[in-house]
Structures are given as C-alpha cells and as structure tokens.
C-alpha cells in the first residue's frame, strides 16, 4: 500500500477512541441488563465488534501491527443473539458426498429392492433412483459410516443447533424446511472438513483455519462451533 493510501494517524486514533466509547457502552449495557438475553447487550456487543474490527484494520494498514481482539467472521459464524434459555431447538445437518462408484451404488440399491417389496427402482435405474432407495432403507448416520460400501466418498459436513422460541406446529415448515434459518440463532455448530487437517511443517493450519477460540481442530477434523458471547 502506498503512503498516499495509508490511513492517517488521526484516523487510527479516532478508531481507537471509537473502541473506547464502544467498550463503555457495552459495559453500561451489561451493568443495566434485564435478563440474560437483553437486546441492548447484544446491540452493544455488535457495535463493539464492529469498532474493534475497524480499529484493527486501520492499525494494521498504518503500522503493520495487530490487536489481540478476536472478531467473528463469516467463516466463524455470527454472534449468537437468540434466547439464553431456548424453549425449543432445531438440528440442521448437511453432509456432502461424491458418487465415485456409480455401479456399486446401483448394485446396493438393487440388493435392497430384491429383499424389500416396497422399495423399487425405475426402468432407468440410475444413481438418483439408487440414492432414493438407499436413504429409504438406511439411517443417514449408517450411510455416513458405510459410505465406501455404497460407492460414496464423504466431503464436508456441518451440524447446526439453532434456538427457537417454541416448537413448530406439525407440518408448519415442511414445504421450506431451511428457508428461515437465521445464522444468529445458531447456538452451536460442528464442522468436519479435510481442510482442518492441512497443516504446514511448523504446525500452523493452512490459511489459518483453526477451531473457535484459537484451538486447532482435533484429529477427527471437527471444528467446535460458536457459543453465545
């Protein structure tokens, strides 16, 4: 960055003053909070995070220095702003697979059909139909544990636990089950990816990927999720 594009000393100092003011507002909100999920506390938290991030960026651009602040990023997730004591919760799971042996997948489906009168394959008998038969017969956890047997290769996976004010009515969300998920309602998340295993020779993770709170992902490449601030 050229000197002309560098933040001025005054801009860095103004950002530092903004952090101090945001700290005072956050402390005042905490001291006067009403209940564990006071919206004023969460608003002050978000303001403090934004001010700290701005100061951190300007400080680095001007002086090539960093702060010890750990600012939530889109990769880590957003700060939890749901109820402290949720009355209900939802578990959202995504698991990715590659179909690496279509013939094995279809053969497994054909075996199921041969022993189950209710299961059937269309005349095409392709991988799409085979997957329908497979997931109709086995629980998702069993398929995950036996992926290679079915000609599949596991990719990334994630599990989110999201807070709810109350349990949904039967059938209420079935038409669009994932349409109204707010990332800030995620109480906990657990990510599994091979990217967490890619470490450099000096022990640092590639691209700085690590578990939340600065802990490296464990041997199973599981990344513990965000918890309420």
PLY file of the C-alpha trace (Angstrom):
ply
format ascii 1.0
element vertex 229
property float x
property float y
property float z
element edge 228
property int vertex1
property int vertex2
end_header
0.00 0.00 0.00
1.38 3.41 -0.95
1.83 6.18 1.59
-0.98 8.10 -0.10
-3.40 5.23 0.53
-2.36 4.70 4.16
-4.82 5.70 6.89
-3.77 8.88 8.63
-2.58 8.96 12.21
-5.75 10.88 13.07
-7.94 8.18 11.52
-6.24 5.45 13.53
-6.56 7.46 16.73
-10.24 8.19 16.00
-10.85 4.47 15.52
-9.16 3.78 18.86
-11.41 6.35 20.56
-14.43 4.67 18.95
-13.37 1.35 20.51
-13.08 3.01 23.93
-16.54 4.52 23.58
-17.99 1.20 22.43
-16.40 -0.52 25.43
-18.07 1.98 27.76
-21.45 1.46 26.07
-21.08 -2.31 26.27
-20.19 -2.22 29.97
-23.11 0.11 30.69
-25.48 -2.21 28.83
-24.19 -5.23 30.74
-24.48 -3.45 34.10
-28.10 -2.45 33.42
-29.23 -5.54 31.52
-32.65 -7.05 32.06
-32.36 -10.82 31.80
-29.77 -12.97 30.06
-30.96 -12.14 26.54
-31.24 -8.35 26.84
-31.26 -6.94 23.27
-29.34 -3.84 24.41
-26.41 -6.05 25.42
-26.35 -7.80 22.06
-26.59 -4.48 20.22
-23.69 -3.08 22.26
-21.71 -6.27 21.60
-22.17 -5.91 17.85
-21.17 -2.24 17.97
-18.04 -3.12 19.93
-17.13 -5.88 17.48
-17.54 -3.52 14.52
-15.48 -0.78 16.17
-12.71 -3.21 17.13
-12.58 -4.62 13.61
-12.30 -1.14 12.10
-9.51 -0.21 14.51
-7.69 -3.48 13.85
-7.75 -2.92 10.09
-6.58 0.70 10.29
-3.85 -0.15 12.81
-2.52 -2.88 10.53
-2.66 -0.73 7.40
-0.89 2.19 9.06
1.60 0.48 11.40
1.63 -3.19 10.35
0.50 -4.12 13.87
-2.45 -6.18 15.10
-4.67 -6.29 18.18
-5.49 -9.30 20.39
-9.19 -8.89 19.58
-10.88 -11.95 18.04
-13.58 -10.64 15.74
-16.28 -13.04 14.49
-16.03 -13.51 10.73
-18.37 -15.09 8.17
-16.14 -18.19 8.28
-16.58 -18.50 12.05
-20.24 -17.53 12.06
-22.15 -14.58 13.52
-22.53 -13.80 17.23
-25.39 -15.73 18.80
-28.30 -13.38 19.56
-31.04 -15.89 20.40
-32.56 -16.61 23.81
-30.24 -17.70 26.61
-32.72 -20.41 27.65
-34.42 -21.57 24.43
-37.72 -23.37 24.83
-37.07 -25.42 21.69
-34.31 -26.03 19.18
-33.71 -27.46 15.71
-30.83 -29.62 14.47
-29.76 -28.88 10.88
-27.32 -31.22 9.18
-25.55 -31.05 5.83
-23.28 -33.84 4.55
-21.71 -33.78 1.10
-20.83 -36.90 -0.88
-19.25 -37.66 -4.23
-20.56 -40.66 -6.17
-17.22 -42.28 -7.01
-18.52 -45.77 -7.91
-21.98 -45.49 -9.51
-22.09 -49.21 -10.31
-21.54 -50.12 -6.65
-24.25 -47.67 -5.56
-26.78 -49.08 -8.03
-25.87 -52.66 -7.10
-26.51 -51.92 -3.43
-29.91 -50.43 -4.31
-30.77 -53.49 -6.41
-30.00 -55.76 -3.44
-32.38 -53.74 -1.27
-35.13 -53.93 -3.89
-34.65 -57.69 -4.18
-35.44 -58.11 -0.47
-37.98 -55.32 0.04
-41.25 -55.35 -1.90
-41.95 -51.71 -1.05
-38.66 -50.48 -2.50
-38.39 -50.10 -6.25
-36.13 -48.75 -8.95
-37.36 -47.11 -12.12
-36.55 -48.60 -15.50
-33.64 -46.16 -15.82
-32.13 -47.47 -12.59
-29.68 -44.59 -12.34
-27.87 -43.11 -9.36
-30.73 -40.73 -8.50
-33.15 -43.63 -8.02
-30.49 -45.66 -6.23
-29.97 -42.87 -3.71
-33.72 -42.75 -3.04
-33.74 -46.47 -2.30
-30.60 -46.22 -0.17
-31.85 -43.41 2.04
-35.25 -45.04 2.27
-33.64 -48.14 3.77
-30.83 -46.79 5.97
-30.48 -44.01 8.52
-28.19 -41.13 7.41
-25.67 -41.98 10.16
-25.35 -45.55 8.88
-24.83 -44.33 5.33
-22.10 -41.98 6.58
-20.33 -44.80 8.41
-20.57 -47.12 5.38
-20.04 -44.57 2.61
-17.34 -46.61 0.84
-19.59 -49.70 0.81
-22.13 -47.70 -1.17
-19.62 -46.26 -3.65
-19.62 -42.84 -2.00
-16.86 -40.54 -0.78
-17.55 -38.16 2.09
-16.96 -34.44 1.67
-17.50 -31.62 4.17
-20.25 -31.80 6.76
-21.76 -29.43 9.30
-24.30 -29.66 12.11
-26.10 -26.60 13.46
-28.16 -26.39 16.65
-30.49 -23.39 16.32
-32.67 -21.86 19.02
-36.44 -21.46 18.75
-38.94 -19.61 20.86
-41.37 -22.54 20.66
-41.79 -25.85 18.89
-43.27 -25.52 15.39
-46.74 -26.83 14.63
-46.83 -30.21 12.83
-46.25 -29.67 9.12
-45.68 -25.92 9.56
-42.27 -25.73 7.87
-42.18 -28.88 5.77
-42.66 -27.07 2.45
-39.49 -24.97 3.00
-37.60 -26.51 5.93
-34.41 -24.42 5.68
-35.80 -21.14 4.36
-35.95 -19.21 7.64
-32.72 -20.22 9.35
-31.03 -17.20 10.92
-27.28 -17.72 11.47
-27.52 -15.61 14.62
-29.87 -18.22 16.12
-27.12 -20.87 15.90
-26.21 -21.82 19.47
-23.59 -24.39 18.49
-22.12 -25.71 15.26
-19.78 -28.57 14.46
-17.90 -28.64 11.15
-15.93 -31.53 9.67
-13.63 -30.91 6.72
-10.32 -32.20 5.42
-9.15 -28.59 5.26
-8.68 -28.66 9.05
-6.07 -31.41 8.63
-3.90 -29.45 6.21
-1.08 -28.14 8.38
2.22 -26.58 7.49
5.56 -28.00 8.60
5.72 -25.64 11.57
2.35 -26.84 12.87
0.21 -23.92 11.72
-3.00 -24.63 9.84
-3.20 -23.79 6.15
-4.95 -20.44 5.58
-5.16 -20.02 9.35
-8.03 -22.48 9.71
-8.41 -23.47 13.34
-11.07 -24.26 15.87
-13.05 -21.47 17.52
-11.26 -19.79 20.43
-7.96 -20.34 18.60
-7.77 -24.10 19.22
-6.62 -26.28 16.33
-9.12 -28.81 15.01
-8.69 -32.26 16.52
-7.64 -35.47 14.79
-11.17 -36.09 13.53
-11.15 -32.67 11.84
-14.09 -31.49 13.91
-14.38 -27.78 14.47
-16.35 -26.84 17.59
-18.95 -24.21 16.93
-19.78 -20.80 18.26
-21.37 -20.41 21.64
-23.20 -17.33 22.99
-20.94 -14.37 23.75
0 1
1 2
2 3
3 4
4 5
5 6
6 7
7 8
8 9
9 10
10 11
11 12
12 13
13 14
14 15
15 16
16 17
17 18
18 19
19 20
20 21
21 22
22 23
23 24
24 25
25 26
26 27
27 28
28 29
29 30
30 31
31 32
32 33
33 34
34 35
35 36
36 37
37 38
38 39
39 40
40 41
41 42
42 43
43 44
44 45
45 46
46 47
47 48
48 49
49 50
50 51
51 52
52 53
53 54
54 55
55 56
56 57
57 58
58 59
59 60
60 61
61 62
62 63
63 64
64 65
65 66
66 67
67 68
68 69
69 70
70 71
71 72
72 73
73 74
74 75
75 76
76 77
77 78
78 79
79 80
80 81
81 82
82 83
83 84
84 85
85 86
86 87
87 88
88 89
89 90
90 91
91 92
92 93
93 94
94 95
95 96
96 97
97 98
98 99
99 100
100 101
101 102
102 103
103 104
104 105
105 106
106 107
107 108
108 109
109 110
110 111
111 112
112 113
113 114
114 115
115 116
116 117
117 118
118 119
119 120
120 121
121 122
122 123
123 124
124 125
125 126
126 127
127 128
128 129
129 130
130 131
131 132
132 133
133 134
134 135
135 136
136 137
137 138
138 139
139 140
140 141
141 142
142 143
143 144
144 145
145 146
146 147
147 148
148 149
149 150
150 151
151 152
152 153
153 154
154 155
155 156
156 157
157 158
158 159
159 160
160 161
161 162
162 163
163 164
164 165
165 166
166 167
167 168
168 169
169 170
170 171
171 172
172 173
173 174
174 175
175 176
176 177
177 178
178 179
179 180
180 181
181 182
182 183
183 184
184 185
185 186
186 187
187 188
188 189
189 190
190 191
191 192
192 193
193 194
194 195
195 196
196 197
197 198
198 199
199 200
200 201
201 202
202 203
203 204
204 205
205 206
206 207
207 208
208 209
209 210
210 211
211 212
212 213
213 214
214 215
215 216
216 217
217 218
218 219
219 220
220 221
221 222
222 223
223 224
224 225
225 226
226 227
227 228
